[in-house]
């Protein structure tokens, strides 16, 4: 029996729906990517989740690029590239947006940390896809990882897109 | 005795009908039904968000002025105030004032009308609000509130623990009529 056959009814959570709707207004391609990730994670089992992880990171990258273009971040007074980097990192871009919003340092800290976690976990998932010999073992271990990645991506998008209510 | 929950009855019926079928047949049936009902994906029942929206936002169409909206939303900075103005102008203002875009003159006029402290660098407010992700530049000096700015006003404001419009972070207001 193929695990890819049939149809899955994917329930889109209210936060996910708000993210999709907001992205549709500023980055329609990212909205489609994100909705695809939601469908993939809620749908039938997949042979690999590396693509989902990559797409989630790509959505975040596009949002950060839209809200904080490299040129704008580089032009910010006092900005310094991180070590061994030639462009602003995701963390620096998120910081740029949140600081422009005049948020308190405490309010900025959580999303800043979460962006770093997304980068680390996303890279880890990609790396493990190459290093793990058994595809089935990788699939079993990567699904929870990718779900965790999505929770963090949702948290960051929630802040950047002002999704979260009171 | 209470009437059985309609949703539970429907779920039970669907399960009963699908049980004798194999996975592929179930997929085809569900696919057809979803298409027939024009449902690409199924949304979670929005028991919370719709109510949240209606309770936290002055619904478009209801008569509200910028001063009332400012009191309701409690913007804490000139950037947030600009978003409130952008929302007011595009969603709530009388037809004669309504517009998709705002500029520095609009900001000046509505800051005064709302009794919100006028920032020293008024010309920088909209570019900074755009950098913060709330507006998109549509023409020279003209900006349109984007979905992120809309979310800020509709879902986020007032921020928890907001000091309110009477004690904005930049300047202390001495009078609600200041700037008129």
Interface residues (C-beta under 8 A of the other chain):
Chain A: X1 X5 X6 X7 X9 X10 X11 X12 X13 X14 X17 X18 X21 X22 X24 X25 X26 X35 X38 X39 X67 X72 X96 X97 X100 X101 X102 X160 X161 X162 X163 X164 X165 X166
Chain B: X23 X24 X26 X27 X28 X30 X31 X34 X41 X42 X43 X44 X46 X48 X49 X52 X56 X76 X77 X79 X128 X131 X132 X133 X136 X146 X147 X148 X149 X151 X152 X155 X156 X158 X159 X160 X169
